[in-house]
Amino acid sequence: MPAMNSMAGNIFFIGLMGAGKTSLGKQLAARLQRPFFDSDQALCEKTGVSIPTIFEWEGEDGFRERECQIIDELTALSGIVLATGGGAVLRPQNRACLRERGTVVYLHVPPEILFERTRHDRTRPLLQVDDPLQTLRELYRVRDPLYRQTAHWVLDVGNDAYFSTFKQLLDMLLRNQQNADFAG
């Protein structure tokens, strides 16, 4: 079996807010001994303000423009693990950068489970509404096809325990590496 850190290329995580992109991404990066980036965190560091502040000052369009720039910068790096913001797939140029510059893993989680994970989180501007579950359902309806179009792999997370999901991810990566070794 090949060593985990011998896997070539970038690995990018996409999915709705609360899917586990950052948590899984950090753990995978540590396991592969690679740099980890979170596009939302990188954007906050670059601007010096929080995501809610960007939304407040510039609206969603301003945020998406800044997000597009940071995704272009980060996906141009080599040998990284990247967790994107939930709406990163809304812009065609982001989808192209992700798909062409790395292996994209869609962490698929139903809206009802995401609601349970995020309902007490006040840092997510899109969920600061009267009916956050309905908002999650609408985001899922719009974004799920874009996630699937962008992803090389779909990992159904559901209610699985974190360790189980991480093991599934490692198994998927190993199978892909073995297939690439066999084909190459």
C-alpha positions as CSV (number, residue, x, y, z in Angstrom):
1,M,0.0,0.0,0.0
2,P,1.4,3.4,-0.9
3,A,2.3,5.9,1.8
4,M,-0.4,8.5,2.3
5,N,2.0,11.4,1.8
6,S,3.0,10.1,-1.6
7,M,-0.4,11.0,-3.1
8,A,0.1,13.7,-5.7
9,G,-2.0,16.8,-6.4
10,N,-4.2,19.1,-4.5
11,I,-7.3,18.0,-2.6
12,F,-10.2,20.4,-2.4
13,F,-13.3,20.0,-0.2
14,I,-16.7,21.5,-1.2
15,G,-20.2,21.2,0.4
16,L,-22.7,23.2,2.4
17,M,-21.8,25.0,5.6
18,G,-21.4,22.5,8.5
19,A,-20.6,19.6,6.2
20,G,-17.2,19.1,7.9
21,K,-14.9,20.5,5.2
22,T,-12.6,22.3,7.6
23,S,-12.4,19.6,10.2
24,L,-11.8,16.8,7.7
25,G,-9.4,19.0,5.7
26,K,-7.3,19.8,8.7
27,Q,-7.0,16.2,9.7
28,L,-6.3,15.0,6.2
29,A,-3.6,17.7,5.7
30,A,-2.0,16.6,9.0
31,R,-2.1,12.9,7.9
32,L,-0.7,13.7,4.5
33,Q,1.8,16.2,5.9
34,R,0.6,19.0,3.7
35,P,-0.4,22.6,4.2
36,F,-4.1,23.2,4.9
37,F,-6.0,26.3,3.9
38,D,-9.6,27.4,4.5
39,S,-10.7,29.8,1.9
40,D,-13.0,31.7,4.3
41,Q,-10.2,32.0,6.9
42,A,-7.7,33.1,4.2
43,L,-10.2,35.8,3.1
44,C,-10.6,37.1,6.6
45,E,-6.8,37.2,7.1
46,K,-6.4,39.1,3.8
47,T,-9.2,41.6,4.5
48,G,-8.7,41.9,8.2
49,V,-12.4,41.5,8.9
50,S,-14.9,38.7,9.5
51,I,-17.2,37.1,6.8
52,P,-20.3,38.7,8.4
53,T,-18.6,42.1,8.2
54,I,-17.8,41.6,4.5
55,F,-21.5,40.7,3.9
56,E,-22.6,43.7,5.9
57,W,-20.4,46.2,4.1
58,E,-20.3,44.7,0.6
59,G,-23.2,42.4,0.4
60,E,-23.1,38.9,-0.9
61,D,-21.8,40.0,-4.4
62,G,-18.8,41.8,-2.9
63,F,-18.1,38.7,-0.7
64,R,-18.3,36.4,-3.8
65,E,-15.9,38.6,-5.8
66,R,-13.3,38.5,-3.0
67,E,-13.9,34.7,-2.6
68,C,-13.3,34.2,-6.3
69,Q,-9.9,36.0,-6.0
70,I,-8.8,34.0,-3.0
71,I,-9.8,30.6,-4.5
72,D,-7.9,31.5,-7.7
73,E,-4.8,32.2,-5.5
74,L,-5.1,29.1,-3.3
75,T,-5.9,26.6,-6.0
76,A,-2.8,27.8,-7.9
77,L,-0.6,26.4,-5.0
78,S,0.7,22.8,-5.2
79,G,0.3,19.9,-2.7
80,I,-2.3,21.5,-0.5
81,V,-5.6,20.6,1.1
82,L,-8.3,23.3,0.8
83,A,-11.7,23.7,2.5
84,T,-13.9,26.1,0.5
85,G,-16.8,28.1,1.7
86,G,-20.2,26.6,1.0
87,G,-21.0,29.0,-1.8
88,A,-17.7,28.8,-3.6
89,V,-19.3,26.7,-6.4
90,L,-21.7,29.5,-7.3
91,R,-19.2,31.2,-9.6
92,P,-18.3,29.3,-12.8
93,Q,-14.6,30.4,-12.5
94,N,-14.4,28.9,-9.0
95,R,-15.8,25.6,-10.3
96,A,-13.2,25.6,-13.1
97,C,-10.3,26.4,-10.8
98,L,-11.2,23.7,-8.4
99,R,-12.0,21.0,-10.9
100,E,-8.9,21.7,-13.1
101,R,-6.3,22.2,-10.3
102,G,-7.0,19.3,-7.9
103,T,-9.2,16.5,-6.8
104,V,-12.5,17.8,-5.6
105,V,-14.4,16.0,-2.8
106,Y,-18.0,16.9,-2.2
107,L,-19.0,16.2,1.4
108,H,-22.7,15.5,0.9
109,V,-24.9,16.0,4.0
110,P,-28.7,16.4,4.0
111,P,-30.1,19.8,5.1
112,E,-31.8,18.4,8.2
113,I,-28.5,17.1,9.6
114,L,-26.7,20.4,8.7
115,F,-29.4,22.3,10.6
116,E,-28.7,20.2,13.7
117,R,-25.0,21.0,13.3
118,T,-25.3,24.7,12.6
119,R,-28.4,25.9,14.5
120,H,-26.5,27.5,17.3
121,D,-23.8,29.0,15.1
122,R,-24.2,32.8,14.9
123,T,-21.2,33.3,12.5
124,R,-23.0,32.1,9.4
125,P,-24.7,35.2,7.8
126,L,-26.9,33.2,5.5
127,L,-28.5,31.4,8.5
128,Q,-29.4,34.5,10.4
129,V,-33.0,34.2,9.3
130,D,-36.4,33.2,10.8
131,D,-36.3,29.7,9.3
132,P,-32.7,28.5,8.9
133,L,-33.8,25.0,8.0
134,Q,-35.8,26.3,5.0
135,T,-32.7,28.3,4.0
136,L,-30.5,25.2,4.2
137,R,-33.1,23.3,2.1
138,E,-33.0,26.1,-0.5
139,L,-29.2,26.3,-0.5
140,Y,-29.1,22.5,-1.0
141,R,-31.6,22.6,-3.9
142,V,-29.5,25.3,-5.7
143,R,-26.0,24.1,-4.8
144,D,-26.2,20.3,-4.8
145,P,-26.2,20.1,-8.6
146,L,-23.2,22.5,-8.7
147,Y,-21.3,20.5,-6.1
148,R,-21.9,17.3,-8.1
149,Q,-20.9,18.9,-11.3
150,T,-17.6,20.1,-9.7
151,A,-16.7,17.1,-7.7
152,H,-14.5,14.2,-8.7
153,W,-15.9,12.3,-5.7
154,V,-19.0,12.5,-3.6
155,L,-18.7,11.4,0.0
156,D,-22.0,10.8,1.7
157,V,-21.4,11.9,5.2
158,G,-24.9,11.9,6.8
159,N,-25.0,11.2,10.5
160,D,-21.8,9.1,10.5
161,A,-19.4,9.6,13.3
162,Y,-16.4,11.8,12.4
163,F,-13.9,8.9,12.6
164,S,-16.1,6.8,10.2
165,T,-16.2,9.7,7.7
166,F,-12.4,10.2,7.9
167,K,-11.8,6.5,7.4
168,Q,-14.1,6.6,4.3
169,L,-12.2,9.5,3.0
170,L,-8.8,7.8,3.5
171,D,-10.1,4.6,1.8
172,M,-11.4,6.6,-1.2
173,L,-8.0,8.4,-1.5
174,L,-6.1,5.1,-1.3
175,R,-8.3,3.4,-3.9
176,N,-7.8,6.4,-6.2
177,Q,-4.0,6.3,-5.7
178,Q,-3.9,2.5,-6.4
179,N,-6.0,3.0,-9.6
180,A,-3.6,5.8,-10.7
181,D,-0.6,3.6,-9.9
182,F,-2.1,0.7,-11.9
183,A,-3.1,2.9,-14.9
184,G,0.2,4.7,-14.9
